[in-house]
Amino acid sequence: MQSWLPFPESASTLSGEVDALYFYLWGVTAFFTLLIYAVVIYFVIRYRRRNPFEIPRPIEGSTKLETLWSVIPLLIAMTIFVWGAKIYFAQYRPAQNALEVYVVGKQWMWKFQHATGQREINELHVPLGQRVKLIMTTEDVIHDVFIPAFRVKTDVVPGKYTTEWFQATKPGRYNFFCAEYCGMNHSGMRGYIVVMEPTEYENWLSGNASGASPAAAGRGMYESLGCVSCHGANAEGGRGPALMGVYGSKVVLNGGQSVTADEGYLRESILNPQAKVVTGFGPIMPSFQGQISEEQLLQVVAYLKSLSTAKPESATAKPPPPSAQPSAQPKSSPSPKR
Ligand code: CUA
């Protein structure tokens, strides 16, 4: 955006369009404000009372005029609606073929974990020119990830996963803020998105030894929580349904309905297994509510996703075997360019 305007920098593929719509709204508003003032002043002069005994001619209304002042505003409102809907869909449809980053908000900090295992707090490094998808939840109250330079903003809600995506167009350090009042240090719940050239980003990733990737850590949780005893050592199934390839597939439930096994479904089935029991299985699974943190839950979900052969969001991305060790390459969602 022009630097003479007190406006945040424009640094994502979405920000130009959002700004254009904003200035269009601003322009329409300014135009009609001026028009109405001008007409008011003109009428005051044109139809002023010229002598004390003047009686104006009665006016009975005008169908033509009334139609005109209904249809024109309708058409203008529709341009705003159509344009706004177009941007809304572009922004809130989950991104395809994106680099996935797991985000957990808590009072009062942001925790990030890359698919390759690197963790960050209140700072997130991302590559330039690549879609980045944040898969977000919170350990306590509602927070909100707001990145003004990218013109994106999404609530982070307890008990579910929400997503936000962006594709940065300029390297740099950009502020992000919590944009949902969440208690005493809400205003301090902020940090930086660091956008780097792709090669620099690869160096950064490999320079930050990471411990286990989320999928590998999830594999560990899968074993230590005893999931193996019902779902099998390699998630091939047993007393419980097979989990191999379940992510992204249609699951038929007891009762006949079917659901798509997305992140939200996997999460619900771990915390509240009786909610959606897979057809052919009894409601025998215990709840893991209270035994697993949001971060660990994301890791188990990442593990289950890594077992999937058909990913709904990036059909071309081949997941690693569960035994794969963390490396410098983003695994669960490689760049389409690579
Ligand atoms: Cu978190 Cu406001």
Boltz pocket constraint, residues with backbone or C-beta under 6 A from the ligand:
constraints:
  - pocket:
      binder: B
      contacts: [[A, 105], [A, 106], [A, 108], [A, 142], [A, 143], [A, 144], [A, 178], [A, 179], [A, 180], [A, 181], [A, 182], [A, 183], [A, 186], [A, 187], [A, 189]]
      max_distance: 6.0
